Amino acid sequence: MSAAAPDTLEGTWALDKLHSTASFAVKHMVVSSFSTTFKEIDATFVANGDQIELTGTVPAESIDIDLPDFRGHLMSAEFFDVENTPNIEFRSTSVRRGAGDSVEVDGELTVKGITQPVTATGTLTGPVADVMGNDRVGVELQAVVDRTKYDLNWNAQLPKGGEALGNDVTLGVHLEFIRQEA
């Protein structure tokens, strides 16, 4: 016997942190992309009729890099400046569902204390009932932002042309939420 699928997104949904990730990728040395995740993430999904609100916070210091010198550089004022701006934050301003599971989310992304508009695309799946009877929703989104708009300007010229880091950064989130209230 299988549990009946819930028929509404209505309510407040809390993040299942074990089954959720936030990541970024940036072109490195012109030839490949460097990517990593953050070890900590928090987010909330609230649905009220057709209105959906998605918010999230990632502590920049939770970046998954174990090399002390590299990590220190990323925590410095040249990058995330965690002493003065410890969190990366997102707040949706519009969530539009498309055909099937497709979704487009407009919002405000704050990095290093600078807030810029961003549009992410992806999927919103569910709700579904899990094996324990909890209602779950999945949100997977991707967006490309220009890191220099967030005062993440560090770079180095390569000897034969080009720069060590690209300006376009691909952001990705894979979020799984559990219904808290309907």
ABEGO torsion letter per residue (X at the ends): XBBBBBABABEBBBBBAAABBBBBBBBBGGABBBBBBBABBBBBBBBBEABBBBBBBBBAAABBBABAAAAAAAABAABAGAAABABBBBBBABBBBBBEABBBBBBBBBBGGBBBBBBBBEBBBOBBBBAAGBBBBBBBBBBBBBAAAAGBABBBBBAAEEBABBABBBBBBBBBBBBABX
